[in-house]
Amino acid sequence: MRAAPSPTRRGWGWVAAGALVLGVLVASLIAGDLVLSPADVWAAVTGRADAFTTTVVMSWRLPRALAALAFGAALGAAGAVFQSVTRNPLGSPDVIGFNTGAYTGVLIVLLTAPAAGFGLLAGASLVGGLATAALVLAFSRGAGLGERTFILTGIAVGALLGSINTWLVYRTDTATATAGSVWAAGTLDNTRWQNLTPALLGLAVAAIVLMAVAPRLRILALGDDVATTLGLRVRKSRTLLITAAVALTAITTASAGPILFIALAAPHLARATLSRRHPVIAAALAGALLLGMADWLAAHAFAPAQLPVGAVTISIGGAYLVLTMLQRPRH
């Protein structure tokens, strides 16, 4: 039986993860067609660089880099909530279909109001994600959240919504269909402060709600009967947790499209390397690192061509799942 990591080892794990996230942020700011040094970046941040360098760092690169870290943290935290609530390692919003439902809401708005602003898109994404959550919960209520039926129901609902999304894309005009298809791949290419700022504000509100109710996850993990005995209002707690997690997913989807596998992989990575006592915070940190690295690869690994970050996360996620299956003990 493997011994639990010592507190000192866990502490160094947090420090290392934080340093890696900072390193990814710096790497994102210095790399590009105009290669900068860390000193150049610091000068731009402190207002001592020339106008062009300041524009490159502060207006072009910094919003995208912060978006990758913030959206990765949101997806990682959401994945930790769903895996804890469902008591299933596959219980992430992209597997269950909540990402797809959020994207359905965005597509409906793009189809009916192509010039819609971020607020309307974010609202439609949230409604789509919550509606999908309600459908999955309703269809699987008989078996309970901890049963395999919940995951299978989510996969089925996600597949149905995926076909609806494809129909919506083909039904619209060429320009909107192109925009929708690019969005469907998940991309941070055009992230600027004007669309990032409201997204960050929305994520902050959802994160505050989530952190207020996250301690209840440890009680819910004991089972519904024990949690009720301990005085926890199980249904209310579960609803708050799922709503906050869906909100994090929906805002990310509205801003960057459905980015897959971060919500699935980040909680696993966090449990293995950081902490099981603080699963939401650990998964958020792991998610920020994963999406930050994926976006750097998407932007620079195949330069001058740029890939949608969703294509990179799908590749990484597929390899992760294969390795996970190969490492499972065979009985």
C-alpha positions in Angstrom: 0.0 0.0 0.0 1.4 3.4 -1.0 2.1 5.7 1.9 0.4 9.1 1.9 2.7 12.0 0.9 4.1 13.9 3.9 2.8 17.5 4.6 6.3 18.8 3.6 6.1 17.0 0.3 2.6 18.3 -0.4 3.7 21.8 0.5 6.5 21.6 -2.0 4.0 20.3 -4.6 1.9 23.4 -4.2 5.0 25.6 -4.5 6.2 23.7 -7.6 2.7 23.9 -9.2 2.5 27.7 -8.6 6.0 28.2 -10.0 5.0 26.2 -13.1 1.9 28.3 -13.6 4.0 31.5 -13.3 6.5 30.1 -15.7 3.8 29.3 -18.3 2.5 32.9 -17.9 6.0 34.4 -18.5 6.6 32.0 -21.5 3.3 33.1 -23.0 4.3 36.8 -22.7 7.8 36.4 -24.2 7.1 34.1 -27.1 5.8 35.1 -30.5 6.8 36.8 -33.7 8.4 39.5 -31.6 10.5 37.5 -29.1 10.9 39.4 -25.8 13.1 38.9 -22.8 11.6 38.7 -19.2 13.1 42.2 -18.7 11.2 43.5 -21.7 8.0 42.0 -20.3 8.6 43.5 -16.9 9.3 46.9 -18.4 6.0 46.7 -20.3 4.0 45.7 -17.2 5.5 48.6 -15.2 5.0 51.1 -18.0 8.7 51.7 -18.8 8.8 50.0 -22.3 8.2 51.7 -25.6 4.7 52.0 -26.9 4.8 49.0 -29.4 6.3 46.6 -26.8 3.7 47.7 -24.3 0.9 47.1 -26.8 2.2 43.6 -27.7 2.5 42.6 -24.0 -0.5 44.3 -22.4 -3.1 44.4 -25.1 -2.3 41.2 -27.1 -0.5 38.6 -25.1 -1.5 39.2 -21.5 -5.3 38.9 -22.0 -4.8 35.6 -23.8 -2.4 34.2 -21.2 -4.6 35.2 -18.3 -7.6 33.7 -20.1 -5.9 30.4 -20.5 -5.0 30.3 -16.8 -8.4 31.5 -15.6 -10.4 29.3 -17.9 -8.2 26.3 -17.1 -8.8 27.0 -13.4 -12.5 27.2 -13.9 -12.7 24.0 -15.8 -10.5 22.2 -13.3 -12.6 23.3 -10.4 -15.8 22.3 -12.2 -14.4 18.9 -12.9 -13.5 18.4 -9.3 -17.0 19.2 -8.2 -18.7 16.9 -10.7 -16.3 14.0 -9.9 -16.9 14.5 -6.2 -20.7 14.9 -6.5 -21.1 11.9 -8.8 -18.4 9.9 -7.0 -17.2 8.9 -10.5 -13.7 9.7 -12.0 -15.4 10.3 -15.4 -17.9 12.8 -14.0 -16.7 15.9 -15.8 -18.8 18.5 -17.6 -17.4 17.6 -21.0 -18.1 13.9 -20.6 -21.5 14.4 -19.1 -22.5 16.8 -21.9 -22.8 20.1 -20.0 -20.2 21.8 -22.2 -22.2 20.7 -25.2 -25.4 22.1 -23.8 -23.7 25.4 -23.1 -22.5 25.5 -26.7 -26.1 24.8 -27.8 -27.2 27.9 -26.1 -24.5 30.0 -27.7 -25.3 28.6 -31.2 -29.0 29.4 -30.8 -28.1 33.0 -30.0 -25.7 33.2 -32.9 -28.4 31.9 -35.2 -31.1 34.3 -34.0 -28.9 37.4 -33.2 -25.5 37.2 -34.9 -24.4 40.6 -33.5 -25.1 39.5 -29.9 -22.7 40.8 -27.2 -20.8 38.8 -24.6 -23.5 39.2 -22.0 -26.2 37.6 -24.1 -23.9 34.8 -25.2 -22.8 34.1 -21.6 -26.4 34.1 -20.5 -27.4 31.7 -23.3 -24.4 29.5 -22.5 -25.4 29.4 -18.8 -29.0 28.6 -19.6 -27.9 25.8 -22.0 -25.6 24.3 -19.4 -28.1 24.4 -16.6 -30.9 23.0 -18.9 -28.6 20.1 -19.8 -27.8 19.6 -16.1 -31.5 19.5 -15.3 -32.2 17.0 -18.1 -29.4 14.7 -17.0 -30.4 14.9 -13.3 -34.1 14.2 -14.2 -33.4 11.2 -16.4 -30.9 9.7 -14.0 -32.8 10.5 -10.7 -34.0 6.9 -10.4 -30.5 5.5 -10.2 -28.9 8.2 -8.1 -26.0 10.5 -8.7 -23.5 7.9 -7.6 -24.5 5.3 -10.1 -23.1 4.6 -13.5 -26.4 5.6 -15.0 -25.7 9.3 -14.4 -22.6 9.2 -16.5 -24.3 7.2 -19.3 -27.3 9.5 -19.3 -25.0 12.5 -19.6 -23.1 10.9 -22.5 -26.4 10.2 -24.3 -27.8 13.7 -23.7 -24.4 15.2 -24.8 -24.5 13.1 -28.0 -28.0 14.2 -28.8 -27.1 17.9 -28.2 -24.0 17.4 -30.4 -26.1 16.4 -33.3 -28.4 19.4 -32.7 -25.3 21.6 -32.7 -24.2 20.2 -36.0 -27.6 20.8 -37.5 -27.6 24.4 -36.2 -24.2 25.1 -37.7 -25.3 23.8 -41.1 -28.6 25.7 -40.9 -27.1 29.1 -40.5 -25.3 31.3 -43.1 -21.7 30.8 -44.1 -20.2 33.5 -41.9 -22.0 32.5 -38.8 -21.3 28.8 -39.5 -17.6 29.5 -39.9 -17.5 31.4 -36.6 -19.5 28.7 -34.9 -17.2 26.0 -36.2 -14.1 27.8 -35.1 -15.7 28.4 -31.7 -16.6 24.7 -31.5 -12.9 23.8 -31.7 -12.1 26.0 -28.6 -9.9 28.9 -29.3 -8.3 31.8 -27.4 -6.8 33.5 -30.5 -8.9 36.7 -30.4 -9.0 37.2 -26.6 -8.9 40.9 -25.7 -9.6 42.8 -22.6 -13.1 43.9 -23.8 -14.4 40.3 -23.8 -12.1 38.9 -21.1 -13.0 41.4 -18.4 -16.7 40.5 -18.1 -15.8 36.8 -18.3 -13.4 37.2 -15.4 -16.0 39.0 -13.3 -18.5 36.2 -14.0 -16.0 33.6 -13.1 -15.1 35.5 -9.9 -18.8 35.5 -8.8 -19.2 31.8 -9.5 -15.9 31.0 -7.8 -17.0 32.8 -4.6 -20.2 30.8 -4.5 -18.3 27.6 -5.1 -15.7 28.2 -2.5 -18.4 29.0 0.0 -20.1 25.6 -0.5 -17.0 23.5 -1.4 -16.4 22.3 2.1 -19.7 20.4 1.9 -18.1 18.1 -0.7 -16.2 16.2 2.0 -19.5 15.5 3.8 -21.3 14.5 0.6 -18.5 12.1 -0.1 -19.7 10.1 3.0 -23.0 9.3 1.3 -26.4 10.9 1.3 -27.6 9.1 4.4 -24.6 10.0 6.5 -24.6 13.6 5.2 -28.3 14.0 6.2 -27.6 12.5 9.6 -24.8 15.1 10.1 -27.4 17.9 9.3 -26.4 18.7 5.8 -29.2 19.6 3.4 -28.1 17.3 0.7 -30.3 18.3 -2.2 -29.7 22.1 -1.7 -26.0 21.6 -1.3 -25.7 19.4 -4.4 -27.8 22.0 -6.4 -25.6 24.9 -5.3 -22.4 22.9 -6.2 -23.7 21.9 -9.6 -25.0 25.3 -10.4 -21.7 27.0 -9.5 -19.7 24.4 -11.5 -22.0 24.7 -14.5 -21.6 28.5 -14.3 -17.8 28.2 -14.5 -18.1 25.9 -17.5 -20.7 28.0 -19.2 -18.8 31.3 -18.9 -15.7 29.6 -20.2 -17.6 28.1 -23.1 -19.2 31.4 -24.0 -15.7 33.0 -24.1 -13.6 30.3 -25.8 -15.9 27.5 -27.0 -16.1 24.0 -25.5 -12.5 23.1 -24.4 -12.5 19.4 -23.7 -10.6 17.1 -21.3 -9.2 19.8 -18.9 -12.1 19.3 -16.5 -11.6 15.6 -16.7 -7.8 15.4 -16.3 -7.1 18.3 -13.9 -8.7 16.7 -10.8 -6.9 13.4 -11.4 -3.6 15.3 -11.7 -4.4 17.3 -8.6 -5.2 14.3 -6.5 -2.0 12.5 -7.6 0.4 15.5 -7.1 -1.1 18.1 -4.8 -3.9 17.4 -2.3 -7.0 15.3 -1.7 -8.1 17.5 1.2 -8.6 20.6 -1.0 -9.8 19.0 -4.3 -11.4 22.1 -5.8 -8.4 24.5 -5.2 -5.9 21.8 -6.3 -7.8 21.0 -9.5 -8.1 24.7 -10.3 -4.4 25.1 -10.1 -3.8 21.9 -12.1 -6.4 23.1 -14.7 -4.7 26.5 -15.0 -1.4 24.8 -15.7 -2.8 22.3 -18.2 -4.7 24.9 -20.3 -1.8 27.4 -20.0 0.6 24.8 -21.4 -1.9 23.7 -24.1 -2.5 27.2 -25.3 1.3 27.9 -25.5 1.7 24.8 -27.6 -1.3 25.8 -29.8 0.2 29.2 -30.4 3.9 28.5 -30.8 4.6 24.8 -31.3 3.6 24.8 -35.0 4.5 28.4 -35.8 3.7 30.2 -38.0 0.5 28.2 -38.0 -1.7 28.4 -34.9 -4.0 25.6 -33.7 -7.2 26.0 -31.7 -6.3 25.2 -28.1 -9.2 22.7 -28.1 -7.4 20.6 -30.7 -4.4 20.4 -28.3 -6.4 19.6 -25.3 -8.2 16.8 -27.2 -4.9 15.3 -28.2 -3.5 15.5 -24.7 -6.8 14.2 -23.2 -6.9 11.2 -25.6 -3.3 10.3 -24.7 -4.1 10.7 -21.0 -7.1 8.4 -21.3 -5.1 5.7 -23.1 -2.3 5.8 -20.5 -4.9 5.7 -17.7 -6.5 2.6 -19.2 -3.2 0.9 -19.7 -2.1 1.5 -16.1 -5.3 0.1 -14.6 -4.8 -3.2 -12.9 -6.3 -6.2 -14.7 -8.3 -8.8 -12.8 
